[in-house]
């Protein structure tokens, strides 16, 4: 009985590892969709980059912290073969807003404020930005509804690999 449980546990671990591993490096391929002039710019891989398997049509949510003194580039990609839908993503941050309640009292609330939608930018697969203070950002990635995964294990399923490549470089100091 012990042996059967041990073998069953080992098989379950291998299956879980394989499911994760098949898409664990997708974010490394996101830079291949950048224009040539963007590829030539030197950015360092940020450890907050992520890849995973997601169902088609779902929204993948992640958060990351951008630090003062750095420029950032976000590249989003999937392993969907040519002809499939393109990835849609939206960048948010927390904003402090004043809201009046029904009694006329002003309350301060935190709300997510949209900063960028690639659907407003011709579905660009990347975004470059700088921050003036350390900030937590949120990224919503819309997984394409159509198209097949290049991964043979996912080709006939409703799943695709999604990668978010986050890169950074020291910001150029301007002025005195």
Rosetta blueprint (number, residue, H / E / L):
1 X L
2 X H
3 X H
4 X H
5 X H
6 X H
7 X H
8 X H
9 X H
10 X H
11 X H
12 X H
13 X H
14 X H
15 X H
16 X H
17 X H
18 X H
19 X H
20 X H
21 X H
22 X L
23 X L
24 X L
25 X L
26 X H
27 X H
28 X H
29 X H
30 X H
31 X H
32 X H
33 X H
34 X L
35 X L
36 X H
37 X H
38 X H
39 X H
40 X H
41 X L
42 X L
43 X L
44 X E
45 X E
46 X L
47 X L
48 X L
49 X L
50 X E
51 X E
52 X E
53 X E
54 X E
55 X E
56 X L
57 X L
58 X L
59 X E
60 X E
61 X E
62 X E
63 X E
64 X E
65 X E
66 X E
67 X L
68 X L
69 X L
70 X E
71 X E
72 X E
73 X E
74 X E
75 X E
76 X E
77 X E
78 X E
79 X L
80 X E
81 X L
82 X L
83 X L
84 X L
85 X L
86 X L
87 X L
88 X E
89 X E
90 X E
91 X E
92 X E
93 X E
94 X E
95 X E
96 X E
97 X E
98 X E
99 X E
100 X E
101 X L
102 X L
103 X L
104 X L
105 X L
106 X E
107 X E
108 X E
109 X E
110 X E
111 X E
112 X E
113 X E
114 X E
115 X E
116 X E
117 X E
118 X H
119 X H
120 X H
121 X L
122 X L
123 X L
124 X L
125 X L
126 X E
127 X E
128 X E
129 X E
130 X E
131 X L
132 X L
133 X L
134 X L
135 X E
136 X E
137 X E
138 X E
139 X E
140 X E
141 X E
142 X E
143 X L
144 X L
145 X L
146 X L
147 X L
148 X L
149 X E
150 X L
151 X L
152 X L
153 X L
154 X L
155 X L
156 X L
157 X L
158 X L
159 X E
160 X E
161 X E
162 X E
163 X E
164 X E
165 X E
166 X E
167 X E
168 X E
169 X E
170 X E
171 X L
172 X L
173 X L
174 X L
175 X L
176 X L
